[in-house]
Amino acid sequence: MPVARAAKALASVALVLGAATAQAEAPFSFAATPGKLPKDVVPLQYTAHIMPDVGANSFRGTQTVEIEVLKPTSTIMLNADNMQIDSASLAGGNIGTLRLDPILDKQQQTLRFQLAQPLAPGKYELALAFRGQINREGRGLFYVNYKAGGQEKKLIATTMAPTDARRMLPTWDEPAFRARFKLTVDVPGNFQAYSTTPIEKREAMAGGMQRISFGNTPKMPSYLVVLVAGELERLSSKQDGVDIGIVTTEGKLNSASFPLAATRDLLRYYNHYFGIRYPLPKLDQIAIPGGFNGAMENWGAIVYNEPTLLYDPKKSPEKLKKFTFNINAHEVAHQWFGNLVTMAWWDNLWLNEGFASWMAAKATQHFHPEWRPYLEAMAEREYVMNLDARKTTHPIQTRIDTEEQAAAAFDAITYMKGQAFLRMLEAYLGEDAFRKGMRAYMARHQYSNTTSADLWAALEKASGKPVGKLASDWTLQPGFPLIRVEQACEDGKRKVTLSQEQYRLDEPPRQLRLWNVPLQVGTVNGKAWTTLLTGPSATLTQASCEGTLVVDPHSVGYFRVQYDPASFRALAEQAPRLPDSTRLKLLSDTWSFASNGRMPLAGYLDLVRTYGDEPRVAVWDAILSNLRTLDALARGEPEQALIRRFLIGFARPKFERLGWEEKPGETAEDTQLRGMLASALARAGDPQAIAEGKARFARYLEAPSSVPPSMIDFVTGTAGRYADKATYEALAARAANAPTSEERNRFGRALSAAQDPQLAARTLQSLLSPQTPPDLVPYIVGGVAAEHLDQTWNFAIAHREALLDNMESLGRNSLFASIVASSANPAHAEMMEAYMRKNFGPDGVVEAERVGNGVRIRADQKARLLPQVRAALQ
């Protein structure tokens, strides 16, 4: 919004400074925690026996639940989904043993027992026998088909978050209902089995089966229940008295050494940071070849999709090493954030995920500063800020009423904005005060649940600063501020005026919100002062006008900074010499302002030109990402050739200095940059890069070791993008027979990028095959749609039911929206939204509107930027 209009609006519209503060929640109270289940009956101890029929993809189970009735009630209600109850009885007190009739509500996913007489307060035992399905998708108890040694194999595993424990066990499946779990499972004799606790007993059974009993767990929420069983191998070590294991399918322990060493380091680091030692006797990190994406932080037995944990130094690029360490650090942090102390309800999911992401970056910085994780976190922050500057965003903490909403809460706002806010808060409070507050929080609430208010109280006491008031602005309001900076030198002193307004990429906000903004103001490579901007504007005075003014020099703030023209020029003129974080923030904010119409595109491109010898991977990634966005906006337009010529001309000199071959003693960043720049050049149509990629792929087919790990994604990606039929066949064969998920995914990405429409049709057809894992379907759809949107849309419409049946159900609401997500054509948004309104429920419509909003923003950017491309690059 222009300054003049903003000033006028400020005079006529009520400002919202911490508008949500009045609605700030209370500290944790079990009785007041949201949820569907009544709070008058609570579980204390589950003793469960699971009997899977792995061949039939089904299971039977029995369990006894020790419950406590807190006040008289005639109803016992818990959760159950996609299962049958064969029998149920209740015993204890003076009631003898009562046979119970189960009442299953499929829509509400509840199991209810209605009693003839109210139960008196006290303890009882609820006994159940039940049956259910071992699912193809990663919900509850699921199976994974894979190949090992040329043979077809199968394992079973669980993922319960957020609301799928009820698919394996009838449970009080809400996070505030903490209880102990003791599991027993019957599996084939050649299987190994893992759960939260070590094995207590192993018994041989008839028919080549075995019965495995695990120890009792601590009090924990049901979504942390875990069971993994299959033909598995384990590499182990000890750290601080804890037995640590990396568990894989057969033949992959050569990729386990790095994650094992990383887990030892992380456990030691977190024990020290939190001041509370990891409380279990063992920690297994289990890599499975599919079933779900990412990882699940089950207490004592974390389950990963293979490429998020395993790293083979002979085959895997450095960026995968960094990625797996960060995911490992995130999941191990959950053993404290989320497991030891759990959010009360899913509206506070960020207390789990945002904190684990923040802690992972902190741990990565501690062990691998050479990776510059905070620069990479800035790139992630850019992604979420672009989502958060739209009318379709939501606060970090948002209301959750349904299971579908709980699943949808695992999004970028929860993870990335949560992480970014915490880093800003830590910088404001100071590392020592922040850690002191975190230790007090953990000690007070271990084995229990919390709300954000409990954390704010601990941090406020430790720091003596008004944390609750500040934090509510950032967690209960959507969006973030733009900080405007103006300076003047008067009588040898610098006067700096800071003002704030909500930053938006689409229409102006209906409410003009304000935040309590922690800010650092200083000079480049000089001292910085911390201040708190509590109103629309404030003026600071520095003792001298010397040095170049910079706001947020370490880029810890979750806001954008727009300088007056003279201040911007002073920074831009020395951009190559600025500290890394200042350099990247200046570049990122400038791109956002250019794409949003707050400054000319030529100003951004002129700034980029000064970064020609940039040494940092994260900064190059930001530049190339922004140029790819321009390229995508210009798809099919004459301006695309100008953008690609600029990209090639900008990137090639740096690439030529690096050369095609790795050099002894070069930095890991240079090694990674080589592959990144080669890929960018090939994608932009550089003939030399394309020819080199094809030639190297031909050599790779003969001798895979001829391509170093740092170049493997460039080689396979270029081969796939420009594939002919023979190349496509070669990639498809290797995808089908890949020994690891990492390699399967790499070849799959290459196939999805094929520019030839006939080859794209083959890739789309593969989505209907039962051999395509359900967790890969959305990625393949998105990959093909990026190059063949209309073709992908028509295919998805024609095969809607088969496609949805062949993918994980939690992603169904977003599948059709994702097809048009990269478009800049409003007609695509209208087409998709109309289809979603007709064929999907309310949660699908919400996702459709979010994606449609993004398409319209890109349409506006296209109309704004392409004429400027002609002027700047013609």
N, C-alpha and C positions, 0 to 999 in steps of 0.2 A: 504494500500500500504506500503510495507517495506520502512524503512527510506532511505536506499541507493537509491532505485528506485525513491522515492519521490524527493530526492535532485537532481537527474539527470533530472527528469521531470521538476522541477522548473527552471532549467537552459535553457530548450528548449521550454517550453510552456508559452505563455503569461499569467500572473496572472490577474485575474479579481477581483479587489478590488472595491466593490460597482459598479459592471458593469452596473447595472440597473439605477444608479444614474443619468446618462445622460438622461435617459428616464423618470425621475421622473415627475409626473403630476403637472399641475398648480392648483392653488386654484379654488374653484367651480366657474363655469360660466355656466349659464343656456344654453346659445347658443352653447357652446362647449361640453355639456354633450352628451355622446353616446345615441343611441336609434333609433328605426325605425320611430318614429313619427316626422313630421316636427315641428319646434319650432315657426311657425308664427301664430298659434292659440293656446290659452291656456284657460283651464277651470277656472272659478272663484268660481262658486256655482252650486252644483247639488241639485235639489229637486226631490226626487224619491219616487214613490209609488209602493210597491211590493205586489202582490196578489197571494200567494202560494195556490195551490191545493194539500194539503198534501197527500190526498189519491191517487191522480194520479201522484204524483212526478213530477209536472210541475208548472210553475208560469207564470203569466202575469205581465207586469210592464209598467209604464209610468214615464217619467222624463223630466224635463226642466233643461237645462244646460245654465247658464249664461257664455258666452265665451267672450274673448277679442281677436280681430284680431290685431296683432302687426305690420303687414306690409301687403300690398295688396296681396291677394291670391284668386285663383279660386277653391281651394281645401280645404275641411275640412276633416281631417283624424283623427280617433280615433281607439280604440280597441274594438272588439266584437268577441266572440268565442262561438260556440255551441248554437247559438240563431237565431231567426228570427226577422226581423224588419218589423212591420206592417205598420207604417207610420212615416214620418219625415217631419219637417218644420222648417224654419228659419225666424225669425222676428227681426226688429230693424233697427236703422239708417233710411235711406230713401228708404228701399227696400220693405216696406210693409210686407207681409207674403208670403214666397216662399215655395211651396211644393217641397220636395227633393226626389230624387230617390236613394235608398241605393245601394251601391256596396260592397258586402261582399267578402272578400278574405279569404277563409277558411285556406289556408296554412300559410298566413302571420298573420292571426287572426286580421284583420283590417276591419274597416267600413269606407267607403269613400263616400263623396258627391262632385260631380263635378258641379260647378256653371257656368252659361252661361257668367256671367260678374264677374270680380274680386271684392271682397269685400274691401271696404275702411277700414282703421284702425278704431277701435272703439268697442263698446260692442253690443252684439246680444244675442238672446235667441234661443237655439236649442231645439226643442220639439221632443220627440221620444216615440213611443209605440212599445213594443217588447214582445217576448215570449221565454221561455227557459226551461231547465230541472233542477229538483232537483236531484242531482247526488247521486249515491250509495257510491262513494268514496269521500274522503275529498278534493274536488276541487270546488271552488266557493260556491254556495248554495247546501248543501247536507243534507241527512236524516240519522238518526240512529234509527234502530229498537232495542228495549230492553224490558226487563221484569221488572215489578214492581208490587208487591203484587200478583204475579201469573198471571198477565194480560199482554198481548202484548201491548206495547206502541210505540210511535214514536215522535221524535222531529226533528227540523230542525236547522241547524247551518251553519256558513260560515268559510272557511279558504281561504284567497285570495293570500297569498304570494306563490311564487313571482309574478305570472302573471295570476291569476284566478279571479280577480275582474271583468274582462271582460266577465265572464260566468254568472254574475248576472246583471250587469249594463254595458251598453256601456260607456266606460270611456277612458280617457287619462291614460292608465294603465302602466305608467312608473314613477319611484319614484320622478323625478324632477318636475312633474306636480302636485304641491300641490294645493288643493282646499278645500272648505267647503262642507260638505254633510249633507243634512237634509232628513231623512228617515221616511216614513210612511209604515205600514204593516198591512194587514188584516189577522187575525188568529182566530182559534176557541176560543170561549168565556172562556174555561177552561185553556187556555195557558197563561203563563207569557212570556214576551218578553224583550230582553235586547239588547242595542247597546252602542255606545260610550258615548252618553249623556243620561241624565234622560228622562223619559217620560214626555212630555208636555201635552198630551191630550189622553184620552181614550174614545171611543164612542161605544155604543152598536149598532149592526147591525142586520138585519133580518137573520133568519136561524141559530141563536146561534153563530154568528160571532161577532168580535169586530175589531175596527180600532184603532191602536196605533200609535201615532205620537211622534217622538223623537225630542229633541232640536237640534239646529245647532251645528256642530262640529267646532273645530279650523281648520285652513288650514293644510291639511295632505295629504300624498300620498294615492292612491287608495287601495294599498294592506292592509291598516289598517281598511278598512270598515268592519263592523261586524254586524251580526244579528243572534240572538239565540232565539228560541221560542219553548216552550213545557210545559208540566206539571211539573213545577220546583218549588223548595223551596229555601228560602234565609235566611241565618243567617247574621246579620249585626252588625256593630259597627262604631264608629267615630274615626278619627285620624287627628289632625291638620286641622279640619274643613271639612275633606273629608269623605263621606259616603262610607264605605267599606263593601262589601257583598261577602259571599261565596255562590254560587248558585249550587244546585245539583238536580238530579232527586229525586223522592219521597223516604223518609225513610233513607236518608244518612247524615242528618245534624249532627249525632253523630260523623261523621268523619270530621266535618268542624271547630271545635273549634281550633285545632292546626294551620291550615293554616290561620284562621282569626287573631289569635294573631301574627303569623309570618308576615302577611301582614301589620299589624299596625306597628310593629317594623321596617320593611323594609322601609315603607313610611317615617317614622320619620327620619331614618338614611340617606336615599337618599336626603330628603329635606335639611338636614344639609350638607351632603357631596358636593352636587352640587351647593349649594347656590341659587338654584331656586326651588321654591315650586312646587309640582305637580299641574298642571294647570287646572284640571277638577274638577267638583263638586263631582264626585263619581268614584269609582274603583270597578268593579265587577270581581270576579275570578270565572269562570264558569267551572264546571266539568261535562263532558259528557261521556257516557259509550261507547266510540268507535268513529269511523269515521276517525280518523287520529292518528298518534303517536306523543307523546310529547306535545307541547303547542304552541300557537300562540299569540303574544304580542299585539293584537288589542288594540288601545288606549281606555282606560276606560272600556274595557270588554274583559279581557284575557280569552281565551278558552283553557282548558286542557283536555287531556285524563285522566279519573278519577285517575288512580294510580300515576299520576305525580303531583297531588295536595292534594288529600284526605289522611288522616292518622287516623286510628282507633287504639288507644293505646291498646285495648283489643284483637285485631286480627293481627295487622301489626307489623313486626319486626322493630327494631331500624334503620336498614339500609334504610328502606323505609322512615322513619321520616327524616333522613339526606338527602335522595334523593329528597323528595318533598320540603324541605326547600330550597335546592340549586336551583331547577327548579323555584320555586316561586321567589327567589332572582334574578335569571336570567331574568325572564319575567318582573318583576317590574322594574328592571334596564332599560329595553327597553323603558319604558315610557319616559325616558330621551334620552338614546342612541338608536336612530332609529326612535322614534316617535316625540319627540320635535326637535331633530336634526337628519336628515336622510341622508344616503349616497346618492350621486348624481346618481350613477348607480351601477349595481350589481357587477361590478368588485371590488367595495369597500365594499362588503357585510361584510367583517371582521370588518368594523367600527361599524356595528351593533352587530354582533354575538361574535367576539373576545372580544369586550369591555364588553358586557353583561356577558360573562363567567368570565372575570377577576373581574368584580365588584361583581358578585355573590360569588366568593371565598372570596373576601375581606369582604363582609357583613357576610358571614357564620363564618369566623374567628372572627369577632367582637362579634357576638351573641353566638356562640357555639365553643369556642376554644377547648372544651373537645372532639370535633369530629375530631380535627386536619385536617381541610380541605386542608391545603397546602400539607400535606403528600399525601392525596388522589389525589390532582391535579398533584402531581409528577407521580403517577401511570398512570393517563390519558396522561401526557406528554410522558411517555415511549411508549404508544400506537402510538401516532402520530409521534414520532421520528423514529419508525420502518417503518412507511410509507414514511417519509420524507427523509430517507436514501436510496431511490431507484431511478432509472432513470425515473420511471413513476410518480414522484411527480410533484408538480407545486408550484409556489410562492403563498404566502398569497393573493396577489393581482394579479389576472390573467384576461385576456381578456374574456369578455362575449359578444357573438353576438346573441344568440338565446334563446328562452324560455327554451329549454331543458338544455342548458348550465347554465342558471340562476338557475334552480332547482338543478342541480348537484353541484353548488357552495356551497350548505349547507353541507359541509363535515368536516372531522376532521382537515384538514389544516386550514380552515376558523375559526373554533371554538377553537380548542385546541392549535394549534400553535400560533394563534392570541393571545389567553389568555397568553400563556407562554412567548411570546415576550414582552407583556405589563408588566408582572410582572418583567422581567429582566430590562426593561426600567425604570420602577418606582424605582427599587432598585438603579439604576445608578443615576437617577436625584434626588432622595430623595422624601419621601412621601409628604412633604409640598410643594415643588416646583411642583411636579406632580399634586397635587390637585389644586394648584393655576392656573396652565395652563388649567386644565380641566374646572374649573369654568369660566375662560375667554372664552374658546372655546364655552361652552354652552350659555353663556350670549350673545356672539356676533352672534351666528348662530341659535338661537332658532326660530322655525317655518320656518326653511329654510333647505338647503341641503349643503353638504360639500364633499370635497375629503380629502385624507390623508394629503395633503399639508396644508390644513387649520389647522389640528390638530398639525402637526409638528411646524407650525409657532407659535401657542399658547404655546406649551411646550418649545420651544426654547427661547421665550421671557421670560417665567417664570423662567427658569433654568439657562439661560446664557450658555448652552452647545449646541454643534452642533447636534441637534436632527435630522434634516432633512437628513444629510449625513449618520448618523448611522442607522436611521430607514429604509432608502431606501435599504440598504444592506439586511435587514432581511425581508422586505415585497415584494421586487421586484425580489429577487433571490430565487431560490428553494434550499432546503437542509439546512445544518448547518455544523459547523466545529467540528473537533476533536481537542482538546487542549492537546498537549503533554507537560509533566512537567518533568524537570530534575533539580536536585539540587546538589550543592557541598558546603562544608564548607571550606572557605579559610580565614585564619587569624581571626578566631572567628566570621566571618560573613557568612550568608547564601546567596549564589548566586542562584537565581531561573531563569531558562531559560524556557520561554513559546513559543511554536510554534503552528501554526495552519495549517490544511489542511481540505479539504472537506471530511466528513465521509460518506462512502457508504457501503451498504450491498451487492450490486451486482457488476457490472463492474465499473472500475474507471471512473470518470467523464471526459468528453471530454475537458472541461475547468476546470482549477484548480482555483476555486474561493477562495477569501478571504473576511472576514467580519471585520468591526469595532466591536470588541468584548469587552463589559464591563465585567471585571473580578474582583472578590474579592480573594485576596491571604492573607493567615494568618496561624495561628496555631490552633490546636484543642483546643476548649474552651478558646482561646485567642483572641487577637486583629486581625482584618482583614483590609487590605488596598484595596482600589478600584483603578483600573487602566484600561486603554483602550488600548487593543492590536490592533494596526492599520496596522500592516504589517505582513509578514510571521513569524517573531519571535521577541522577546525582552527579555532582561535580567534585573531582578530586584535584588536589594541587601537588605537584612534584617540585622538589626544591630546585631543580635545574631543568633546562630544556635540552641538555646534551643527550646523545644517544637516540636510537630509533624506537619510537613507541611501539609496544606490542601488548595486546590483551590476550590472556590465556596462552602464555608462551609454551607451556608444556602440553597444551591441548588436552586438558582433563575435563573441559566443560562440555555439557550437553546443550549446546546452543551454537548459533552462527554469529560471526562477528563481521560487521560491515563498517569499514573505516571511511572517513571523509576522503575525498580524492587525493589530497596532498599526502595524507598518512599512508594511504594505499600505495602510492607511487614510491614513497620512501622505502617501504618493505619490498615491493616488487623489484626495485632496482638492485637489491642485494639478495634476491631469492636464492641463487645457488649457494650462497654462503650462510644462509640461515640455519639454525639447528634443525635437525630432522623433523621434530614434531611441529615446529613453527612453519617449516617449509610445506609440509603436507597439509596442515590446516589452511594455510593461505590458498593453496591450490584448490582444495575441496570446496571451501566457501566461495571462491571466485567462480568455479564451475556452476555451483548451485545458483548464484546470482545471475550468471549469464543465461542459464537455461530457464530461469524464472523471469527474465526481462528486467532485472534490476541493474544490469550493466551490459554493455555490448559483448557479443561473442568474440569480437576481435581482441578485446582486452584479455579474455581467457587465453586465446591462442597465442597472443604475444607473450603472456606469462609462461605458457608451456614451452615456447621456443628457448627460454633461458634455462630449461631443465635438461638440455641435450646430453650432458655428461652425468646425469643423475646416478648415484651409486646404489640407492636403496630399492629393493624389490617392491616394497609396499607402495612407494611413490610411483614407480613405473606402472604398477598394477592399477593405481588410481587413474593415471593419465590414459592408459590403454583402454580402461573400462569406459571412460568418458568419450573417447574417440569412437569406441564401438557403439555407444549409444547414439552418437551423431550418425554413424554409418547405418544403423538400423532405422533411424528416422528417415534417412534418405533412400531407403530400399526402393529400387525401381525409378528413382529420380536422377536427373543429370548431375545433381550435386554430389552423389555418392562417389563418382570418379574423382572429384576434387578432394573429398575427405580422405579417400584412400591414398591419393598421391601425397597429401600432407603427412599422413601417418607413416608411409614408407620412407619419405624423405627425412622425417624426424627420427625414426627408429633405426634406419640402416647404418648411419655412422657409428652409433653406439654398438650395434651388433658386429660391425666389421672390426671394431677395436677388440671385441671379445673373441671373434673368430669362430669357426665351426667346431673346433676340437678343444677339449678340456686341456688346461695347462697346469703343469706341476706347481703347487703352491698357491693357486688362485683361491679366492675366497668362496665360501659356500654361496654367497649372494651372487657372485659373478657366474657361478655354475648354473644357478637357478635362472638367472636373467637370460642366459643364452637360450634355453628352451622357451622361455616366455616370449622373448623377442622374435625368435624364429617362428613360433606359432602365430604371433600377431602379423608378421610379414606375410606368411602364407595365407592367412585368413583374408588379408587385404588384397590378395591377388598378385603378390610379388612373384614374378616368373622364376627367379632364381631359387627362392625359398620353396616354392611348390616343386620344382624339379628335384631339388636336394632331398625334400621329404619323400618323394616317390622313390628315388634311387636308394635311399637308406632303408625304406620299407622292403624293397626287393632284396637287399642284403640281409635284412632281419629275417625274412622268410627262410633263407638258407642257413643263417647263423644268428640266432637271437642275441648272443653275447656281443655281436658287432655294434649294437646300439647301447650306449651307456644309459643308466637309469634317468639321468637328467634330461635326455632327449627322447625318451620313449613316448611321452604324450604328444610331443610335436610330430613324431614320425607316424604314429598310428592315427592321430587326429587329421593330419594332412592327407594320409592315404584314404581315410574314410570320407572326408569332405569332397575330394576330387576323384572318388572311386569310379572305375569302370566295372563291368560285370565280374571280370576275373578277380580284381582286387577285392570286391565285395564278398565273393565266395571265399577268398582266403581269410578275410576278417571273420566271416560268419563261422567258418570251421574252427577257428581258434577260440571264438567266444563259446562255442558249444563244448569244446574240450578243455577249456581253461582249468588248470589245477587249483587256482585260488579265486576267490571272489574279486580281489583287486584286479586280476588280469581279465576276468569275465566282464567286469564293469568297464574297464578301459576299452576293450574291443566293442562292447555294446554302445558306448558313447560314440565311437568312431562310426559305427553303422548308422546310428541315429542322425549323424551330421551329413549324410550323403546328399549332395545337391541334385542328383539325377532323380526325377520324380518316380521313375519305374523302380529304382532301388528303394526309394522311400516307401513305396507301396509294399514292398516285401517286408521292410522293417515293421510297418504298421500291421501287416498280416500276422507277424509273429506274436503280437499282443494277445491273440486269441488262443495261442497254444498253451496247454497245461504245463509245458516245460518252461514257460516264462515265469519266474518267481513273481508273486503278486506285489512284492515290495518294489520291483523294478518298473512296473507298468507306468506309473506317473512320470518317471524320469525319461522313459523312451518316448512317451507322448509329447512331453515338453521339448525334447531334443529334435524330434521330427517337425513339430509345429513351428519351431523357430525359423525353419527354411521353407516349410510347405504348410502354411496355416490353413488355407481353404481345403487342401487335400486331407489334412488331418481332421478338420472339423467334419467334413462329409463322411469320412470313414467312421468317426466316433458316433455320429448320428445313425448311420446305417447299422452299426454293430453295438448299439448302446447296451443292451442287456448282457450280451456275451462279454463285453469289455468290463462292465461293472462287476459281473460275477467273477471275473478273473483277476481282480485287484483287491487290495486291502480296503475294507469297508470304511475305515476312518478317513480315507482320501477321496471318497466318492463325491462329496459335496464340492470339491475343488477341481475335479478333473476337467470338466468342460470349460470352466473359467480359465484354467491354465493354458488352454489351447490358444486363446486370443490374448494372453497376458503381455506378449511383446509387441502387439499391434499398435499402430498410431492412427487407426481408422475408426472413427466413432460408430460407423455402421457395424463393425465387428462387435463392439460393446453392446449395441442395441440388440443385435441378433442373439448374442449369448445370454443377456439378461432376460429376454423374452422366453428363451428356451428353459432357463433355470426356473423362472416363475411358474411355468407350466408343468414342469416335470420333477421339481425338487421341493423340499420343505423349507421352512423359514431359515434354517442355518445355511442352506445352500444359497438362498437368495441374498443373505448378508455377504457371503463370499463373492457372489456375482457382482454385487454393487461395489465392493471394494476393488475388484479387478477392473470393472467397467470404469470406475473413477480414474484408475491409473491409465487406462487406454485414452481417455479424454484429455488427461494432462499431457500425455505424449503427443496427442493431436495438436494441442495448443503449442507445445514446444516445436513441433515440426513447422507449423505455420510461422512461428516467430523466428526460428533459427535458420531455416534453409535459405531465405533471402540474404541473411547475414553471411552464410557460407559463401555465397556467390561474391559478395562484396569483399570478404576477407581473403579468399583463396583464389579468386579468378586470375 
